[in-house]
């Protein structure tokens, strides 16, 4: 099997609560089910659906972070910073009511369970911004696309347990949109951002599909597939302004795909600065 270095780990992210802003870290522990503590909590509506920022952009006004190091069997307490700067812990008895008051509708904050069979909510009219459903998936229209989608069993992930993004792809997107585009990795909610050779342009991760990505001394990332993007990439968050051009460019030039979704075959620890290699 041939192996070559494709970059180094530039940034690492974890998102304790689904669709809230997360935390940038110097190192993460990755298990067979993804980054330990990632998307371990979510908000559920009274109709049973899981809340996502695909439909409710104001979810990105909240930030979640651990108050310690989460372990596979014992997660640390989660602090949720509210839009006004105050905070509440996820396990506080009144946390759901407080968050509901900010969102303007009743929701319940829940931990993921091994027996979870949840569906998350979208709005077919807005999930692909002003690109439209039919241009992304011609098999559907706004009238026929379901308004929910199933989450992987026992998790609050959208479709895969790990998400990797290359800096070269972000720079390529910037060249397509314009120098003023804020192509910050946070828009795409990756776990691992790989700094790739600046001479590489285009959608860099396409060359990784079909191989095994090795991050750091142990972690092996497999079953890589192109990541389908949605309106979340265009939402305002923190200092990043709303920008519909991001999804338009991804749709026009790469079937609305950017980065990779994948699985883990070998767990371990990954640190910023670790080499990232591709094996085939």
Secondary structure as GFF3:
##gff-version 3
##sequence-region A 1 280
A	DSSP	beta_strand	3	14	.	.	.	ID=ss1
A	DSSP	beta_strand	23	25	.	.	.	ID=ss2
A	DSSP	beta_strand	27	31	.	.	.	ID=ss3
A	DSSP	beta_strand	34	35	.	.	.	ID=ss4
A	DSSP	beta_strand	41	45	.	.	.	ID=ss5
A	DSSP	three_ten_helix	57	61	.	.	.	ID=ss6
A	DSSP	beta_strand	63	66	.	.	.	ID=ss7
A	DSSP	beta_strand	78	81	.	.	.	ID=ss8
A	DSSP	beta_strand	87	89	.	.	.	ID=ss9
A	DSSP	alpha_helix	95	103	.	.	.	ID=ss10
A	DSSP	beta_strand	107	111	.	.	.	ID=ss11
A	DSSP	beta_strand	119	121	.	.	.	ID=ss12
A	DSSP	alpha_helix	133	136	.	.	.	ID=ss13
A	DSSP	beta_strand	148	150	.	.	.	ID=ss14
A	DSSP	beta_strand	162	166	.	.	.	ID=ss15
A	DSSP	alpha_helix	167	177	.	.	.	ID=ss16
A	DSSP	three_ten_helix	185	188	.	.	.	ID=ss17
A	DSSP	beta_strand	192	195	.	.	.	ID=ss18
A	DSSP	three_ten_helix	204	207	.	.	.	ID=ss19
A	DSSP	beta_strand	212	215	.	.	.	ID=ss20
A	DSSP	beta_strand	219	228	.	.	.	ID=ss21
A	DSSP	three_ten_helix	231	234	.	.	.	ID=ss22
A	DSSP	alpha_helix	245	254	.	.	.	ID=ss23
A	DSSP	beta_strand	257	266	.	.	.	ID=ss24
A	DSSP	beta_strand	268	271	.	.	.	ID=ss25
A	DSSP	beta_strand	275	279	.	.	.	ID=ss26
###
